[in-house]
Amino acid sequence: MAPATEVFRDADTHPTGERYRMKVLQIPQSDDYPLGLKYSFQYMDVDGTTLLRFDNYPHHPGVDTHHRHTRETVESIEYTDINDHIDRFYEEMDQIHDERYP
């Protein structure tokens, strides 16, 4: 089996203490990961509580493979390509941050 290759990574901590981590791996295509990509983007509060997460873990009950988590919900989201997904995550993360720290 071919090893996973990291194709994108970003992480940072806001001055307010919130932080985010983003990682995209290119992996062998499979039934679980037909695009050959595995990703997880997480935005956390100071105490580690998830404020926003996008991932494509294939066995999360009740949602499609591509989904988003907030403090209150887990829901399926549209996926077009990884670059659009990265952009959407940054936009949603900035919106949450701006609402919390106007």
C-alpha positions as CSV (number, residue, x, y, z in Angstrom):
1,M,0.0,0.0,0.0
2,A,1.3,3.5,-0.9
3,P,2.0,5.8,2.0
4,A,-0.1,8.9,2.7
5,T,1.4,12.1,1.3
6,E,0.6,15.4,3.0
7,V,-0.6,17.8,0.4
8,F,-1.8,20.7,2.7
9,R,-1.3,21.7,6.3
10,D,-2.0,24.9,8.1
11,A,-2.3,25.7,11.8
12,D,-2.4,28.9,13.9
13,T,-3.5,30.3,17.2
14,H,-5.5,33.6,17.4
15,P,-4.5,36.1,20.0
16,T,-7.7,35.3,21.8
17,G,-6.5,31.7,22.3
18,E,-8.7,30.0,19.7
19,R,-6.7,27.7,17.4
20,Y,-7.1,25.8,14.2
21,R,-5.5,22.8,12.5
22,M,-6.0,21.8,8.9
23,K,-4.5,18.7,7.1
24,V,-5.1,17.1,3.8
25,L,-3.5,13.7,2.9
26,Q,-3.4,12.1,-0.4
27,I,-4.0,8.4,0.2
28,P,-4.8,5.4,-2.0
29,Q,-8.3,5.5,-3.5
30,S,-10.7,3.1,-1.7
31,D,-14.4,2.6,-1.1
32,D,-14.1,4.8,1.9
33,Y,-12.0,7.5,0.2
34,P,-12.9,7.3,-3.5
35,L,-11.2,10.7,-4.2
36,G,-7.9,9.5,-2.6
37,L,-8.0,12.4,-0.1
38,K,-8.5,12.4,3.6
39,Y,-9.0,15.7,5.3
40,S,-9.7,17.2,8.7
41,F,-10.0,20.9,9.5
42,Q,-10.7,21.8,13.1
43,Y,-11.3,25.2,14.8
44,M,-11.2,25.0,18.6
45,D,-11.9,27.2,21.5
46,V,-9.2,27.9,24.1
47,D,-10.3,24.8,26.1
48,G,-10.2,22.5,23.0
49,T,-14.0,22.5,22.4
50,T,-14.8,22.2,18.7
51,L,-16.3,25.4,17.2
52,L,-16.1,24.1,13.6
53,R,-14.8,21.0,12.0
54,F,-14.9,19.7,8.4
55,D,-13.9,16.1,7.7
56,N,-14.6,13.2,5.4
57,Y,-14.5,10.4,7.9
58,P,-16.7,7.9,6.0
59,H,-18.5,6.2,8.9
60,H,-20.1,9.0,10.8
61,P,-23.7,8.1,11.4
62,G,-26.5,10.1,9.8
63,V,-24.4,12.2,7.5
64,D,-22.7,12.0,4.1
65,T,-19.0,11.4,3.9
66,H,-18.3,15.2,3.6
67,H,-19.7,16.9,6.7
68,R,-19.3,19.7,9.2
69,H,-19.4,19.7,13.0
70,T,-20.3,22.7,15.2
71,R,-20.9,22.7,18.9
72,E,-24.5,21.9,18.3
73,T,-24.8,19.9,15.0
74,V,-23.2,17.5,12.6
75,E,-24.5,17.9,9.0
76,S,-23.7,16.9,5.5
77,I,-22.1,19.6,3.3
78,E,-21.6,20.0,-0.4
79,Y,-18.1,19.1,-1.7
80,T,-16.8,20.3,-5.1
81,D,-13.1,20.2,-4.6
82,I,-10.5,20.4,-1.9
83,N,-9.5,24.0,-2.6
84,D,-13.1,25.3,-2.4
85,H,-13.5,23.3,0.8
86,I,-10.4,24.9,2.3
87,D,-11.7,28.4,1.3
88,R,-15.1,27.6,2.8
89,F,-13.5,26.5,6.1
90,Y,-11.5,29.7,6.4
91,E,-14.6,31.8,5.6
92,E,-16.7,30.0,8.2
93,M,-14.0,30.1,10.8
94,D,-13.5,33.9,10.3
95,Q,-17.2,34.4,10.6
96,I,-17.4,32.5,13.9
97,H,-14.4,34.4,15.2
98,D,-15.8,37.7,14.2
99,E,-19.2,36.9,15.9
100,R,-17.4,35.9,19.1
101,Y,-15.0,38.8,19.1
102,P,-16.7,41.8,17.4
